[in-house]
Amino acid sequence: MAIDADGAPDARRIEVKVAASIAVSLIRLFEARFDPRTGLSEEDRARHEARLAYNLVQAGRPREAAHQLQQARATVERAGDLAARSILRQAEGALRYADGHFADALAIHEQAMRDGFGPGEETREWVARQWRSELLAVLDRFDESIELISTGIAAANRERQAFALDFFETWRGRQLFQMGRLADAAAALEGRFDAAGDMPVVGALYAAGVVALGRVAIHTGDERQRRETTALARRMLADGTPANRAHGGWLLALGAMADGTPAEARAMLGAAGLASAGGGAKLHPVDVTDDPQLVRIALAAGDSRLAADTVASAEERARRNQGTGSVCAAAAHARGLLDGNPAPLAEACLLFEAGPRQLALASALEDLGVAQLRTGAPAAGVDTLGRALLLYSEAGATWDAGRVRRRLRANGVRRRLVTNTRPTVGRAALTDSELAVVRLIAAGLTNRETAVRLFVSPHTVNSHLRHAFTKLGVNSRLELARVVATHAEEPARSK
């Protein structure tokens, strides 16, 4: 069922054209090279060299970026240009992020933002805001990160900046996935990528968005979305930048593991350059909880060297970020998987419990429960698996919940386990976000007005509305308003 935003029949066509224009611009951005014969002014030369260093990091080429950064530093100092210095700082911060020095990266990036943005640098300002939100997220400061994204979305809505709106909403969807808010992540990300193949996935941000949407599809058992994101990942692996190839291969590896083919998953890692010496999931941008998943693939495929290297890489990242719970939890989780030891798995669970990443917590609990069952603590194992099942069910991760139920049945647990699984139809099936959209639309607001009110994009409003129509069995806004009118008092819903 198609619901055009505010009844505009050409809205989707315009959206595709805008996205295509953005894609072409980003391709040119990442392909940029400096030619000294161009006769640039000293200021323009400095900005170009600094921008190239930054772009090389974003393209997944950190070694080249580090070399370019050193080369650009002298040019920037000679020019004395504040904008070039700010861009160079952004590049330096991005490199520190790629090296896993997250607090340092944030400090450097914030100094770059304090340097300011001149006329005509609106796009750089949007990108700088978005990367600050990422740096806050890897440090477990999700509340600040989401608030920053919401502020960016509000400004983009107000100024009708389609590029910035798409940028921030894609990043928001990725962070919602990391927080375990699968339905909201799907609403923000679905339909943003061209599954038909007419438009390439360009840039690390959009590649990471594809991975987040594909992982939502795996967790929720959405086969249609899995097929579409798998097709996108194959194209990213075949002809993308190093960053795109890494993200494409990672999603394909996770999909292969979900299908029970670890050898294929290991092959995908190799094709994407994610199984080189040193280990660690070398993605840009990074999900700090990925290393346990990589260890799981390596062990299932019989690659003990990759598993050990990945654990060493995760533990080094934890040493560099000792105050960040999720980073330290991921290292403990990876170590527990490698050693088959419940103690570091229990430590990982405690660390994840204090943070915002509920799917990562559920995964660690599941592995701890399995380890407890294996080491002769059946009561504790069943209890721990029950906690994992509850978290998966609350998140809407039906595929994971089914796996945990099978583990429990295999260990003789036949009793019904109470979970908070949301119904699939009716008013009770609506998420908080869908309910908020439904109320405003039923009150007569347009999609754009609703988006402004809720600090999201019209695209996300459209996604929530489409899901609500399906769950409520209605086909028009008039029918929707009638349903809402019959329920003046709705109870609060969990996210």
C-alpha positions in Angstrom: 0.0 0.0 0.0 1.6 3.3 -1.1 0.9 6.4 1.0 2.5 9.4 -0.8 3.6 12.1 1.6 0.8 14.6 1.8 -0.7 13.2 -1.4 2.1 14.4 -3.6 2.2 11.9 -6.6 5.7 12.8 -7.7 7.3 12.8 -4.2 9.1 9.5 -4.6 10.4 10.5 -8.1 11.7 13.8 -6.8 13.3 12.0 -3.8 15.1 9.5 -6.1 16.4 12.4 -8.2 17.7 14.2 -5.2 19.3 11.0 -3.9 20.9 10.4 -7.2 22.3 13.9 -7.3 23.7 13.4 -3.8 25.2 10.1 -4.8 27.0 11.6 -7.8 28.4 14.4 -5.6 29.7 11.9 -3.1 31.3 9.8 -5.8 33.2 12.9 -7.0 34.1 13.7 -3.4 35.7 10.3 -2.7 37.4 10.3 -6.1 38.9 13.7 -5.5 42.7 14.0 -6.1 45.0 16.9 -5.8 46.8 18.2 -8.9 49.4 20.8 -8.2 49.0 22.1 -11.8 45.5 23.4 -11.1 46.8 26.8 -10.0 44.8 26.9 -6.7 45.4 29.7 -4.2 47.3 28.8 -1.1 44.0 28.7 0.9 42.2 26.6 -1.6 45.2 24.2 -1.9 45.3 23.8 1.9 41.6 23.1 2.1 41.9 20.6 -0.8 44.7 18.7 0.8 43.0 18.6 4.2 39.7 17.5 2.7 41.5 14.7 0.8 42.9 13.4 4.1 39.5 13.4 5.6 37.9 11.7 2.6 40.5 9.0 2.6 39.6 8.0 6.2 35.9 8.0 5.3 36.6 5.8 2.3 38.2 3.2 4.5 41.9 4.0 3.6 43.4 5.0 6.9 47.1 4.4 6.0 46.8 6.7 2.9 44.9 9.2 5.0 47.7 9.3 7.7 50.2 9.9 4.9 48.1 12.6 3.4 47.5 14.2 6.8 51.2 14.7 7.3 51.6 16.1 3.8 48.6 18.5 4.3 49.8 19.8 7.7 52.7 21.8 6.3 50.4 23.3 3.5 47.8 24.3 6.1 50.3 25.9 8.4 51.7 28.0 5.5 48.3 29.1 4.4 47.1 30.1 7.9 43.5 29.4 6.8 41.1 28.7 9.6 38.7 26.6 7.5 41.6 24.4 6.3 42.8 24.0 9.9 39.3 22.9 10.9 39.1 20.4 8.1 42.5 19.0 9.0 41.4 18.6 12.6 38.3 16.7 11.4 40.6 14.4 9.5 42.9 13.9 12.5 39.8 13.2 14.7 38.5 10.7 12.1 41.9 8.9 12.2 41.9 8.7 16.0 38.4 7.2 15.7 39.6 4.6 13.2 42.4 3.7 15.6 39.9 3.2 18.4 40.9 6.3 20.5 37.3 7.5 20.9 37.7 10.1 23.6 40.6 11.7 21.8 38.7 11.7 18.6 35.8 13.5 20.2 38.0 16.2 21.7 39.8 16.8 18.4 36.5 16.9 16.5 34.9 19.3 18.9 37.8 21.7 18.6 37.4 21.5 14.8 33.7 22.4 15.2 34.7 25.3 17.5 36.9 26.6 14.7 33.6 27.4 13.0 32.3 27.2 9.4 32.4 29.9 6.9 30.0 30.9 4.1 29.3 28.0 1.7 30.4 25.4 4.2 26.9 24.2 5.2 27.5 20.7 4.0 30.7 20.4 6.0 28.8 21.6 9.1 26.1 19.0 8.6 28.7 16.3 8.3 30.6 17.5 11.3 27.4 17.4 13.4 26.7 13.9 12.3 30.2 12.7 13.1 30.0 14.3 16.5 26.8 12.2 17.1 28.7 9.1 16.1 31.6 9.9 18.5 29.1 10.4 21.3 27.5 7.0 20.5 30.7 5.0 20.6 31.3 6.5 24.0 27.8 5.2 25.2 26.5 8.8 25.3 23.4 7.9 23.3 21.1 10.4 24.9 23.3 13.3 23.8 23.8 11.7 20.4 20.1 11.2 19.6 19.4 14.8 20.9 22.1 16.1 18.5 20.6 14.2 15.6 17.1 15.4 16.5 18.4 19.0 16.5 19.9 18.4 13.1 16.7 16.9 11.8 14.7 19.8 13.1 17.0 22.3 11.4 17.0 20.3 8.1 13.1 20.2 8.2 13.0 23.9 8.8 15.5 24.8 6.1 14.2 22.1 3.6 17.6 20.6 3.3 16.9 17.2 1.8 20.5 16.0 1.9 21.0 16.8 5.6 17.6 15.3 6.5 18.5 12.0 4.7 22.0 12.1 6.3 20.7 12.5 9.9 17.8 10.1 9.5 20.1 7.4 8.1 22.4 7.8 11.1 19.5 7.9 13.5 18.3 4.6 12.1 21.7 3.0 12.6 21.8 4.2 16.3 18.3 3.0 17.0 19.4 -0.4 15.8 22.3 -0.4 18.2 19.9 0.5 21.0 17.7 -2.5 20.1 14.8 -0.4 18.9 14.3 -2.5 15.8 10.9 -1.3 14.7 12.0 2.4 14.9 15.3 1.6 13.1 13.4 -0.1 10.3 11.0 2.8 9.9 14.0 5.2 9.6 15.9 3.1 7.1 13.5 1.1 4.9 13.1 2.5 1.4 16.2 4.7 1.6 18.3 2.5 -0.5 17.8 1.4 -4.1 17.4 -2.3 -4.1 16.8 -2.4 -7.9 20.4 -1.3 -8.5 19.9 1.9 -10.4 21.6 4.0 -7.8 24.9 3.0 -6.0 25.4 3.0 -2.3 27.9 5.8 -1.9 29.9 6.6 1.2 30.5 4.9 4.5 27.4 6.4 6.1 25.0 4.9 3.7 26.9 1.6 3.6 26.6 1.4 7.4 22.9 2.2 7.0 22.4 -0.7 4.7 24.1 -3.0 7.2 21.9 -1.7 10.0 18.8 -2.3 8.0 20.0 -5.8 6.9 20.7 -6.7 10.5 17.2 -5.5 11.6 15.9 -7.9 8.9 17.9 -10.8 10.3 16.8 -10.2 13.8 13.2 -9.7 13.0 13.0 -12.5 10.3 11.9 -10.1 7.6 12.8 -12.2 4.5 11.9 -9.5 1.9 14.1 -7.0 3.6 16.9 -9.5 3.9 16.8 -10.3 0.1 16.9 -6.6 -0.7 19.8 -5.7 1.7 21.7 -8.8 0.6 21.5 -7.7 -3.0 22.8 -4.3 -2.0 25.6 -5.9 0.1 26.7 -8.0 -2.9 27.0 -4.8 -5.0 28.9 -3.0 -2.3 31.3 -5.9 -2.0 31.8 -6.1 -5.8 32.6 -2.5 -6.7 32.6 -0.2 -3.7 35.3 1.7 -1.9 37.3 -0.3 0.7 34.7 1.0 3.4 31.8 -0.1 1.2 33.4 -3.5 0.5 34.0 -4.1 4.2 30.4 -3.2 5.1 29.0 -5.3 2.3 31.1 -8.3 3.2 30.2 -8.0 6.9 26.5 -8.1 6.2 26.9 -11.1 3.9 28.9 -12.9 6.6 26.3 -12.2 9.2 23.6 -13.4 6.9 25.5 -16.6 6.1 25.9 -17.3 9.9 22.2 -16.8 10.3 21.7 -19.4 7.6 24.0 -21.8 9.3 26.9 -21.7 6.8 29.9 -20.5 8.8 32.4 -21.5 6.0 30.6 -19.1 3.6 30.6 -16.4 6.3 34.3 -16.8 6.7 34.8 -16.6 2.9 32.8 -13.3 2.9 35.1 -11.9 5.6 38.1 -12.7 3.4 36.6 -11.2 0.3 35.9 -8.0 2.3 39.3 -7.7 3.8 38.0 -8.3 7.3 40.1 -11.3 8.1 43.6 -9.9 7.7 46.4 -10.0 10.2 45.6 -8.3 13.4 41.9 -9.3 13.6 39.1 -7.1 14.6 36.1 -5.9 12.6 37.8 -3.1 10.6 34.6 -1.2 9.7 34.3 2.5 9.3 32.1 3.6 11.0 32.3 0.9 13.6 29.8 -0.9 15.8 31.8 -1.4 19.0 29.9 -4.6 19.8 30.8 -6.4 16.5 33.9 -8.2 17.7 32.1 -11.0 19.6 30.1 -11.7 16.3 33.4 -11.9 14.4 34.8 -14.3 17.0 31.7 -16.5 16.7 32.1 -16.7 12.9 35.9 -17.5 13.2 35.3 -20.3 15.8 32.4 -21.8 13.8 34.6 -21.8 10.7 37.6 -23.4 12.5 39.8 -20.3 12.2 41.3 -20.1 15.7 43.9 -17.5 14.5 41.3 -15.0 13.4 39.4 -15.6 16.6 42.5 -14.9 18.8 43.5 -11.9 16.8 40.0 -10.4 17.1 40.0 -10.9 20.8 43.4 -9.2 21.1 42.1 -6.3 19.0 39.0 -5.9 21.1 41.0 -5.9 24.3 43.4 -3.3 22.9 40.4 -1.1 22.1 39.1 -1.6 25.6 42.4 -0.5 27.1 42.1 2.7 25.0 38.6 3.3 26.2 38.6 2.1 29.8 35.7 4.3 30.8 33.3 3.1 28.1 31.2 0.2 29.3 30.1 -1.2 25.9 33.7 -1.3 24.5 34.9 -3.1 27.6 31.9 -5.4 27.6 32.5 -6.4 24.0 36.1 -7.3 24.8 35.0 -9.5 27.7 32.3 -11.1 25.6 34.8 -11.9 22.8 37.3 -13.3 25.4 34.5 -15.5 27.0 33.6 -16.9 23.6 37.2 -17.7 22.7 38.0 -19.3 26.0 34.6 -20.9 26.6 34.7 -19.3 30.0 31.6 -18.1 31.8 33.5 -15.6 34.0 34.3 -13.0 31.3 30.8 -13.6 29.8 29.2 -12.7 33.1 31.5 -9.6 33.3 30.3 -8.6 29.8 26.6 -8.9 30.9 27.2 -6.7 33.9 28.9 -4.0 31.8 26.2 -4.2 29.1 23.4 -3.9 31.7 24.7 -0.5 32.7 24.6 0.7 29.1 22.1 1.4 26.2 22.8 -1.6 23.9 20.1 -4.1 24.8 20.7 -6.5 21.8 24.3 -6.8 22.7 23.2 -7.5 26.3 20.8 -10.2 25.1 23.6 -11.8 23.0 26.0 -11.9 25.9 23.3 -13.4 28.2 22.6 -16.1 25.6 26.2 -17.0 25.4 26.6 -17.0 29.2 23.5 -19.2 29.5 24.9 -21.7 27.0 28.3 -21.7 28.9 26.5 -22.2 32.2 24.6 -25.2 30.9 27.8 -26.6 29.4 29.8 -26.2 32.7 27.2 -27.9 34.9 25.1 -25.0 36.2 21.7 -25.9 34.6 19.5 -23.8 36.8 21.6 -20.7 36.3 21.8 -21.4 32.6 18.0 -21.7 32.2 17.5 -18.5 34.1 20.1 -16.6 32.1 18.6 -17.9 28.8 15.2 -16.8 30.1 16.5 -13.2 30.6 18.0 -13.2 27.0 14.6 -14.5 25.6 12.8 -11.6 27.4 15.1 -9.0 26.0 14.9 -10.4 22.4 11.2 -10.5 22.6 10.9 -6.9 23.9 13.1 -5.8 21.0 11.0 -7.6 18.4 14.0 -9.9 17.6 11.8 -12.9 16.7 14.5 -14.8 15.0 16.8 -14.7 18.0 13.9 -15.4 20.4 13.1 -18.6 18.4 16.7 -19.7 18.7 16.7 -19.3 22.5 13.4 -21.1 22.8 15.0 -24.0 20.9 18.0 -24.0 23.3 15.7 -24.2 26.3 13.6 -27.0 24.8 16.8 -28.9 24.1 17.6 -28.7 27.8 14.2 -30.0 28.8 12.5 -26.7 29.6 8.9 -27.2 28.5 7.2 -24.6 30.7 5.7 -21.5 29.1 8.1 -18.6 29.5 6.5 -15.2 30.0 7.7 -12.7 27.4 6.6 -9.3 26.4 6.1 -10.1 22.7 4.0 -7.4 21.1 0.9 -8.5 19.1 1.2 -8.2 15.4 -2.3 -6.7 14.7 -4.6 -4.3 16.4 -4.0 -1.2 18.4 -1.8 -3.0 20.9 0.6 -3.8 18.1 1.5 -0.2 17.6 4.9 0.9 18.9 5.3 4.2 20.8 6.6 5.9 17.7 3.8 4.6 15.5 1.2 5.6 18.1 2.7 9.2 18.2 2.4 9.5 14.4 -1.1 8.0 14.3 -2.4 10.5 16.9 -1.0 13.5 15.0 -2.2 12.3 11.6 -5.6 11.6 13.0 -5.7 15.1 14.4 -5.3 16.4 10.9 -1.6 17.2 10.6 0.2 16.5 7.3 3.2 14.2 7.1 5.6 17.1 7.0 3.9 18.8 10.0 4.0 15.6 11.9 7.7 15.1 11.1 8.5 18.6 12.4 6.6 18.0 15.6 8.3 14.6 16.2 11.8 15.6 15.1 11.9 13.0 12.3 11.8 13.1 8.5 8.6 12.8 6.4 10.1 9.6 5.1 10.0 8.1 8.6 6.5 9.4 9.3 5.4 7.7 6.0 7.0 4.4 7.2 5.4 4.5 10.6 2.0 5.4 9.0 2.3 2.5 6.5 3.0 0.1 9.3 0.1 1.5 11.4 -2.3 1.1 8.5 -1.4 -2.5 8.2 -1.6 -3.3 11.9 -5.0 -1.5 12.3 -6.4 -2.9 9.0 -7.4 0.6 7.6 -6.9 2.1 4.2 -7.3 5.8 4.7 -6.7 8.6 7.1 -10.4 9.0 7.6 -10.6 5.3 8.8 -7.5 5.9 10.9 -9.2 8.9 12.6 -12.2 6.9 13.4 -10.1 4.2 15.0 -8.3 6.7 17.1 -11.5 8.4 18.1 -12.9 5.2 19.6 -9.9 5.0 22.0 -9.5 8.2 23.8 -7.4 6.6 26.5 -4.5 4.5 25.2 -2.1 2.9 27.7 1.6 3.7 27.4 3.6 1.4 25.1 7.1 0.1 25.4 9.5 1.0 22.7 
